[in-house]
Amino acid sequence: LQLLNSAGIQIDDYPSATGNRRPTTNLAGVMIKVIRPQDMPLQVANGNFDLAITGRDWLFEHLYRFPSSPIAELLDLKFGKVKIVAVVSKDLSVTDSYSLRRLSTERPVPFRVASEYVNIADKYARDNHLGLYRVIPTWGASEAFLPEDADLLIENTQTGRTLARHNLRILDTLFESTACLIGSTGRVFSSTKSEGIKSIIETLRAAVEDI
């Protein structure tokens, strides 16, 4: 919201005390809807939204499942920074992805990978050749799954302190995620709408550069 204000984009009734999901704005002809960031990429891909703000983590989560999805990051908004990391229990005798691979392939049972990011987790397991594995979807409090209910956790973190408090250790960093503006790569807009979209992007770009 601070970035939007800096860009001169006014959003009224957000955050809303009444749970309003359709705040108004001073941008002529623009309608806004507030949904979860993990739902934004699919809405843009389906043509329901022209632009959306989400996290790069949720954009990748979508693209790893739908590689040909017609969406892309248009602008890094440079806030909400987190790292997406691979995490193990401190009691597990692995030090890197190589030793993790060796451990997973030596086990007679599937290696358990827990995450809210099921597609990112699946890609990490495949890219690192973890042998027989299964991804366990989680919906919050994921750090509690290790070590009894999962062997590896794919999680986001800012400082790593919460993970450390749960006797967990970061084994690998997959990528860094920040908030980003996403849009369609496959839709054809009218010249009026195209100019409006371009204007919003450039207005936000100028605000980001001033931070």
C-alpha positions in Angstrom: 0.0 0.0 0.0 2.9 2.3 0.8 4.3 1.8 -2.7 0.9 2.5 -4.3 0.6 5.7 -2.3 4.1 6.7 -3.4 3.0 6.2 -7.0 0.0 8.4 -6.5 -2.4 5.5 -6.7 -5.1 5.9 -4.0 -6.8 2.8 -2.7 -9.9 3.5 -0.5 -11.1 1.1 2.1 -8.1 -1.1 2.1 -7.3 -2.8 4.4 -11.0 -2.9 5.1 -12.5 -3.2 8.6 -15.6 -4.7 7.0 -13.8 -7.3 4.9 -14.5 -5.4 1.6 -12.7 -7.2 -1.2 -13.4 -4.6 -3.9 -11.8 -1.3 -2.8 -12.0 1.7 -5.0 -9.2 3.7 -6.6 -8.5 7.1 -8.2 -7.4 5.4 -11.4 -10.1 6.0 -14.0 -11.6 2.8 -15.5 -9.7 0.5 -13.1 -11.5 -2.1 -10.9 -9.7 -3.8 -8.0 -10.3 -7.1 -6.3 -8.4 -8.4 -3.3 -7.8 -12.2 -3.2 -4.9 -14.3 -1.9 -1.6 -13.9 -3.6 -1.4 -17.6 -4.5 -4.6 -17.2 -6.5 -3.4 -14.2 -8.6 -1.4 -16.0 -11.3 -4.2 -18.3 -12.3 -6.7 -15.4 -12.5 -4.3 -13.5 -14.8 -3.7 -16.6 -16.9 -7.4 -17.2 -17.2 -7.9 -13.6 -18.4 -9.9 -12.5 -15.4 -7.4 -9.9 -14.3 -5.2 -7.7 -16.5 -2.6 -7.1 -13.9 -2.0 -8.5 -10.4 0.4 -8.1 -7.5 1.7 -11.4 -6.0 4.9 -12.9 -4.8 7.5 -14.3 -7.1 7.2 -17.5 -5.1 3.5 -17.9 -6.1 4.3 -17.0 -9.7 6.9 -19.8 -9.8 4.6 -22.2 -8.0 2.0 -21.6 -10.8 4.5 -21.8 -13.7 6.1 -25.0 -12.4 2.7 -26.6 -12.7 1.7 -24.9 -15.9 4.9 -24.1 -17.8 3.1 -22.8 -20.9 0.8 -20.5 -18.8 0.6 -17.1 -20.6 1.8 -14.9 -17.7 5.1 -13.2 -16.8 6.6 -10.9 -14.2 6.4 -7.4 -15.5 8.0 -5.5 -12.6 9.9 -6.4 -9.4 8.2 -4.3 -6.7 11.1 -4.9 -4.3 9.1 -5.4 -1.1 8.1 -8.5 0.9 11.5 -10.1 0.4 11.8 -13.7 1.5 14.0 -16.6 0.6 12.6 -20.0 -0.5 14.7 -22.6 1.2 15.2 -26.3 1.7 15.1 -27.1 5.4 16.0 -30.2 7.4 16.2 -31.1 11.1 19.4 -30.3 12.8 19.5 -33.9 13.9 19.7 -35.1 10.3 23.2 -36.0 9.2 23.2 -34.1 5.8 25.2 -31.0 4.9 24.3 -30.3 1.3 22.0 -31.4 -1.6 24.5 -34.2 -2.5 24.3 -35.8 0.9 20.6 -35.3 0.9 20.3 -37.2 -2.4 22.5 -40.0 -1.1 20.3 -40.3 2.1 17.1 -40.3 0.1 18.1 -42.9 -2.3 19.4 -45.2 0.4 16.0 -45.3 2.2 13.6 -48.2 1.5 10.6 -45.9 1.9 9.6 -42.7 0.0 11.4 -39.5 1.1 8.9 -37.1 2.5 8.9 -33.5 1.3 6.5 -31.1 3.0 5.6 -27.7 1.7 2.9 -25.2 0.9 4.6 -24.9 -2.4 3.8 -28.4 -3.7 5.1 -27.7 -7.3 8.3 -25.9 -6.2 8.9 -28.8 -3.8 8.2 -31.4 -6.6 10.6 -29.6 -8.9 13.3 -29.4 -6.2 13.0 -33.1 -5.5 13.2 -34.0 -9.2 16.1 -31.6 -10.0 18.1 -33.0 -7.1 17.3 -36.7 -8.0 15.9 -37.5 -4.5 14.8 -41.0 -5.7 11.5 -42.2 -4.5 9.7 -39.3 -2.8 6.3 -37.9 -2.1 5.2 -34.3 -1.5 3.1 -33.6 1.5 1.0 -30.4 1.1 0.8 -28.1 4.2 -1.3 -25.1 5.0 0.8 -23.2 7.6 2.9 -24.1 10.6 4.9 -26.3 8.2 8.0 -26.2 10.5 6.1 -28.6 12.9 6.2 -31.4 10.3 9.9 -32.1 10.8 11.3 -34.5 11.8 8.4 -36.9 12.6 6.1 -36.3 9.6 8.5 -35.1 6.9 12.2 -35.4 6.1 12.6 -32.1 4.1 10.7 -28.9 4.2 10.5 -26.3 1.3 9.6 -23.0 3.1 9.9 -19.3 2.9 11.8 -17.3 5.5 13.0 -13.8 6.1 15.7 -14.3 8.8 15.7 -18.1 9.5 15.1 -17.4 13.2 11.8 -19.2 13.4 13.3 -22.3 11.7 16.2 -22.3 14.2 13.8 -22.1 17.1 12.3 -25.4 15.8 15.7 -27.1 15.7 15.7 -26.8 11.9 18.6 -25.9 9.6 18.6 -24.3 6.1 20.3 -26.8 3.7 19.8 -24.9 0.4 18.4 -21.6 -0.9 16.2 -22.1 -4.0 15.6 -18.5 -4.9 14.7 -15.1 -3.5 11.1 -13.9 -3.7 9.7 -10.3 -3.6 6.4 -8.9 -4.5 6.0 -8.4 -8.2 3.6 -7.1 -10.8 2.4 -9.8 -13.2 0.5 -9.7 -16.4 -0.6 -11.7 -19.5 1.7 -12.5 -22.3 -1.0 -14.0 -24.5 -3.9 -11.5 -24.6 -4.5 -8.8 -27.2 -5.9 -5.6 -25.6 -7.4 -2.6 -27.2 -5.1 0.4 -27.8 -6.9 2.2 -25.0 -6.5 -0.6 -22.5 -2.9 -1.2 -23.6 -2.0 2.4 -22.9 -3.7 2.2 -19.5 -1.7 -0.9 -18.5 1.5 0.6 -19.8 0.8 3.8 -17.8 0.3 1.8 -14.5 3.5 -0.2 -15.1 5.6 2.9 -15.7 4.0 4.7 -12.7 4.9 1.8 -10.4 8.4 1.5 -12.0 9.1 5.2 -11.2 7.9 4.7 -7.6 10.1 1.6 -7.2 13.1 3.4 -8.5 12.5 6.2 -5.9 12.6 3.8 -3.0 
